[in-house]
Amino acid sequence: MGVHRSQRLPVRGRATPPQEFHGPQKVTHGAERGRMNDVLSALIPPVVVGGAFIYGVVKLLRSEAAGRRPAKREDVPGPQDG
């Protein structure tokens, strides 16, 4: 059983025959926009989750820090020297 010529792997050092080389693919603007939408739709959920996580951590840290501050003392009117 032989392997058909089109199924052979290219040999190192040899140029690919012209009929097998398809050249650079031309990208149309519609396909480029579609690809950008795919990238954005893949990135938006992790960004939202990360933002919510950071917001929660900052809120927690601020509430913890507020609990550790000494209570603000109001001036109590008392006997005055003088």
N, C-alpha and C positions, 0 to 999 in steps of 0.2 A: 504494500500500500504506500503509495507516494503522496507527498503533500503538494497540493497545487501551488503553482508559482506565486499566486496572489496571496497565499497564506503564509509564505515564508517571512521570517523576520529579516529586516535589512542587515546586511553585513557591515560591520564597523569599518569606516574608512571609505566606503563606497557612497557615491551620491545616490539619492533617491531618484528613480526614473521619473521623467516628467509626467507620465500619466497617473502616478500615485501621489504627486505633490499637488495639493489644492490651493496653496498660497494663503496669504493672510485673509481672514474673513472680514468683509466689509460690514460695518455696523451702521444700521440706519438709526435715525434719531428716535423713532418709535421704539425700537428694541432697546436703545440706550436708556430711554425714560422708563421702560418696563423693568430694566435691570436695577435702576436707581430706586424704584418703588419696592422691589424685592429686598434691597439692602436696607432701606428705611424701615420697612415692615418687620424685618428681622432684628433691627437694633432698638426700636422703640420700646418693646416690653422690658428688656433688661434695664434700660435707662429709667423707665418709670419705677420699676421695683427698686433699683439702686437709690433713686431720689427719695422714695418713701422710706426706705431703710435709714438713710442719712437723716431725714427729717425726724424720724422716731428717735434715733440715737441722740440728736441734738436736744430734742424736747425732753427726753429722759434726763440727760446730763444737766440741763438748766433747772429742772424741777428738783433734782437731788442737790444741786448747789444752792438753790433757794432755801431748802430746808436746813442747811448747815450754817447759814448766816445768823449771826446773833440778831435777836429781835430789835427793831428800831425803838429806842427809848424816847418817849415823849417827855418834854419838860414838865415836871410836876411842880405846880406852884407850892412853895413852902416858905418857911421863915427866911426872910432876906437879911443878910448882914448889912448893916449900914446905917 
